[in-house]
Amino acid sequence: MAQQTKKLESIWTPANIVTCVRIVFMPVFMVLASLAHTGSGFVFDPMLSIMAFVVYLVLSLTDKVDGHLARSRNEVTDFGKFLDPIADKLLVFSALLLLLDEGFVNVWFVFIILLREFLVSALRMVASASGEVIAADKLGKAKTAVTMVSLCGYYLSFSAASCGFMSACTWIFGISQALMIAAVVLTVVSGVQYFWNARSVVFRA
């Protein structure tokens, strides 16, 4: 028997509260990460860089918590559907823009990821207007996971550098860069796949 939709008296469900907490703590992460970078290159304040890494790691790990709570408690709301994707994108771009500003990632990486998000969001709006839903596929989910791991790796490498573990910093930073390249490749491939799967919507007269 299909599970009946629960009638909710408030939008403030546990899932939506988690989403809002994630958004509120993103500026906290950005302030910590900005203040942690005290000089050019790999010069970081130990306490602030570790705090920035921990905050970002926790925010990344809670990425799926709100969705799981909403589905498991049968408390899916329009407010949550609207806010959760925004929180996901803010989580990625808050870190990417800081890394770009500090010279740790290539501007083309950020541009490609940003362009893909704009195009897929526009595609979903067009599809929605036609009564169709374009859900996230496996490639899209893999892209998000690899991007998150890469970003966490960058901030872990900064924490290692701040504590004097430069050899650890070097290999963690290298792995993070490789993962970022993989994330960009997945970004392009998954974006093309979205448009190919929705070609009947895109090329409709």
Buried (B, 14 or more C-beta within 10 A) or exposed (E): EEEEEEEBEEEEBBBBEBBBEBBEBBEBBBEBBEBBBEEEEBEBBBEBBBBBBBBBBEBBEBBBBBBEBBEEEEBBBEBBEEBBBEBBBBBBBBBBBBBBEBEBBBEEBBEBBBEBBEEBEEBBEBBEEEEEEBEBEEBBEBBBBBBBBBBBBBBBBBBBBBBEEEEBBBEBBEBBBEBBBBBBEBBBBBBEBBBEEBEEBBEEE
